[in-house]
Amino acid sequence: MKEEPHIITFNKIGTPNLGYISVAEVADNIPFDIKRVYWTYFTPNHVERGNHAHVALRQVILSVAGIINFELENVEGEVFKFTLDEPNKGLFVPPGYWRKMRFSHNAVLLCMASLAYDEKDYIRNYDDFKALKK
């Protein structure tokens, strides 16, 4: 069965006057063992990030601050659009999806990844990505 990108909503525990906590756990709401965690920040809002796909990497991505808009495309040309605008909302991104991301001012992206960094897992050329359909 082919995996598709989708939103994962994490429980939000707390109250407005005390604040909130959300928890990501492999056994509960992360669909893979986490091998790497990274975050990006201070991305200018006029910059489009991403513009790559992964061969095997699976990710759950959160916007812990600000708003991040995603456009994901599979090799068949099907496009999925998502907005991460709450820190308890994550985006599951399976392998094989070209991604484009736009950040609001001071947005912070947190990514939980299924693999350690490996440059060979990246597809950085859009034409090479589209050729995977063949």
matplotlib code that plots the C-alpha trace (Angstrom):
import matplotlib.pyplot as plt

x = [0.0, 1.4, 1.9, 0.5, 1.3, -1.1, -1.6, -0.9, -2.5, -0.7, -2.5, -2.5, -2.3, -2.8, -4.8, -4.6, -3.5, -0.7, 0.4, 0.5, 2.6, 2.4, 4.3, 5.6, 6.2, 7.2, 4.9, 1.9, 2.0, 5.3, 5.0, 8.8, 11.8, 13.4, 17.1, 17.6, 16.0, 16.7, 15.2, 15.4, 14.9, 15.4, 14.3, 13.4, 9.7, 10.6, 12.7, 11.3, 13.0, 12.9, 12.9, 14.0, 12.6, 13.9, 14.3, 13.7, 13.5, 10.2, 9.6, 7.2, 7.5, 6.1, 6.0, 6.8, 6.5, 5.0, 3.4, 4.9, 3.1, 4.0, 3.4, 4.1, 4.0, 4.3, 5.8, 2.3, 1.9, -0.6, -0.2, -0.9, -1.0, -0.7, -0.4, 1.3, 0.0, -0.3, 2.6, 0.5, 0.0, 2.6, 2.9, 3.9, 6.0, 6.7, 9.5, 9.0, 7.4, 8.9, 8.5, 8.4, 8.1, 7.4, 7.9, 6.3, 8.6, 10.4, 8.8, 10.7, 10.5, 11.2, 11.7, 11.8, 13.4, 13.6, 17.2, 20.5, 21.6, 22.7, 23.2, 22.5, 18.9, 18.2, 16.8, 17.7, 16.9, 13.2, 13.6, 15.3, 12.4, 9.8, 11.9, 11.1, 7.6, 9.2]
y = [0.0, 3.4, 5.9, 9.4, 12.7, 13.6, 15.7, 14.2, 16.0, 15.7, 15.9, 19.4, 19.1, 22.3, 25.4, 28.9, 30.4, 27.9, 26.9, 23.6, 20.6, 18.2, 14.9, 12.9, 9.2, 6.4, 4.0, 6.3, 8.9, 8.7, 6.0, 5.1, 5.0, 8.4, 8.5, 12.2, 15.4, 18.8, 22.3, 25.3, 28.9, 32.5, 31.5, 34.7, 34.6, 35.4, 32.2, 28.9, 26.0, 22.3, 21.7, 18.1, 14.6, 11.6, 8.0, 6.3, 9.0, 9.4, 12.5, 14.1, 17.9, 20.5, 24.3, 24.9, 28.7, 30.6, 29.2, 26.9, 26.2, 22.9, 21.8, 18.1, 16.4, 12.7, 11.3, 10.9, 14.7, 14.7, 17.7, 18.0, 21.3, 21.6, 24.5, 24.0, 26.8, 25.2, 23.6, 20.4, 19.7, 17.7, 16.7, 13.1, 13.1, 9.7, 9.0, 10.0, 13.4, 16.6, 19.4, 23.1, 25.1, 28.8, 30.2, 33.0, 35.5, 33.7, 30.3, 27.4, 24.0, 20.8, 17.6, 14.0, 11.8, 8.0, 8.0, 9.7, 12.2, 10.6, 12.8, 9.7, 9.7, 13.2, 13.8, 17.4, 17.7, 17.9, 16.2, 13.3, 13.1, 13.0, 10.3, 8.0, 7.5, 5.5]
z = [0.0, -1.0, 1.7, 1.1, 2.9, 5.7, 8.8, 12.2, 15.0, 18.3, 21.6, 23.1, 26.9, 29.1, 29.3, 27.8, 31.1, 31.8, 28.3, 26.4, 25.8, 22.9, 22.7, 19.7, 20.4, 18.1, 19.7, 19.4, 16.6, 14.7, 12.0, 12.1, 14.3, 14.6, 13.5, 13.1, 14.3, 12.8, 12.7, 10.4, 11.4, 10.3, 6.7, 4.9, 3.8, 0.2, -0.1, -1.4, 0.3, -0.4, -4.2, -3.7, -3.0, -1.1, -2.2, 1.2, 3.9, 5.8, 7.8, 10.2, 10.0, 12.5, 12.6, 16.2, 15.5, 12.6, 9.5, 6.9, 3.6, 1.7, -1.8, -2.3, -5.7, -6.5, -9.7, -11.2, -10.9, -8.1, -5.9, -2.2, -0.3, 3.4, 5.9, 9.3, 11.5, 14.9, 16.9, 17.6, 13.9, 11.9, 8.3, 7.4, 4.2, 2.7, 0.3, -3.4, -3.0, -4.4, -1.9, -1.9, 1.3, 2.1, 5.6, 7.5, 9.2, 12.1, 11.4, 12.9, 11.2, 13.3, 11.4, 12.7, 10.1, 9.7, 8.5, 9.3, 6.7, 3.4, 0.3, -1.9, -0.6, -2.1, -5.6, -6.3, -10.0, -10.9, -14.2, -12.5, -10.1, -12.9, -14.7, -11.8, -13.2, -16.0]

ax = plt.figure().add_subplot(projection="3d")
ax.plot(x, y, z, "-o")
ax.set_aspect("equal")
plt.show()
